[in-house]
C-alpha cells in the first residue's frame, strides 16, 4: 500500500480512471492497528485497485474536506467521483472490509 506523500499524489489518485481506495488511519489508533495484520492480504486480493494509506494526523485538511471523522475509514473513488465509503465507529473485521472492497467491482 502506498503512503500519501503530497497533495499532487492525492489529486492524481482521486482523478485516476483506476479505482483508488484511500485508507485513513493513524499509528495511535487501536482499531487501525487491529486491521494492520490482514490488510496486506486484502491489498493483494484486490490488486486491481490502488490503495493509498492516509495518515489522519498528517493530512487533516483532506480528512476535513472528505468529512472523515473516525478511523480507520475507507473511501473508494474513480475519475474524481466517490464510489463508496466504509466508515463506522465500530471495529472493522477482515470480512467486513473484504465485503466492502468486493462490492466495488
N, C-alpha and C positions, 0 to 999 in steps of 0.2 A: 504494500500500500504506500503510495506516495504521500509525503507530508507537504501541506501547503506552505509555500515559502514567499509568495508575493501575490499582490492583487492581480497582476497580469496573469499569473497561473490560475487564479480563481476565475477570472473572466473568460480565459480560454477554455477551461473545463466547463464552465456554465453554458457557454455558447457552442460547444462542440456538437457535432452530429452523432457522436457516440454517447451512450448513457454514462453519466458521471454520477457516482454516489459519494456524497460528502458525508464523512463520519465525524461528527462533532463530539469531542471528548476532552478529557484533562487527566493528567497523571495523578491528581489528588482524589479523583472520583472513584469510590469503591465499586459502583456498578460498571464503570468504564473498565476497571481492572478485571472485573468478572468476565467480560466478553473477550478480553485480550487473548487468552489461550486458544480460542476456537475461531477467531476472525481470519487467520491465515488460511484455514481450510475453506472458509466461505469465499474469500477473495480468489482462491484457486478455482473453486467450483464455478464462480461467476466471472471468469477472467475476461469475458467479452465486455464487461463494464470497467470503467476506470474508477478506482477507489482512491479517495483523497482524504487523508486524516487532517482535521482542522482542530488545532489546539484552541479550545474555547477562550482561554485567558489571553492568548497572543492575538486572536482575531475577533475580539469583542465587537467591533463595528459590523463585521459580517453577521455575527450572531444576532445583533440588534436588527439589522436590515431584514434578516430572514425570520425574526421572531423565534429564535431558538432560546428557550428558557430553561430547559432541562437537558441533562446529558446522561448517557450517550444518546444522541439523536442522529437519524439518518435522513438525508434529503437527496432524492434522485431527480436529476434534470437531464434535459436533452434539448439542443437548439434554443437555449435561453428560456425554456419553459419547465416549470416544476412538474414532474410526473406524479410524484407521491412522496410522502414523508412518513417515517415511523418515529413518533415521539410519544412518550408516555412517562408518567412518574414512577412506574413500576420497573423492576429489574427485567431486562430483556434476555430471553433464553436463546440458545443457538437455533432451536426450532422456529421460534418467532421471527428471528432475523432472516433465516433461510426462507420462510414463507413470504416475508416482505420482498426479498430480492427476487424470488421466483415469480412473484406476482407482477413484476415489472416487465416481463417478457411479452 
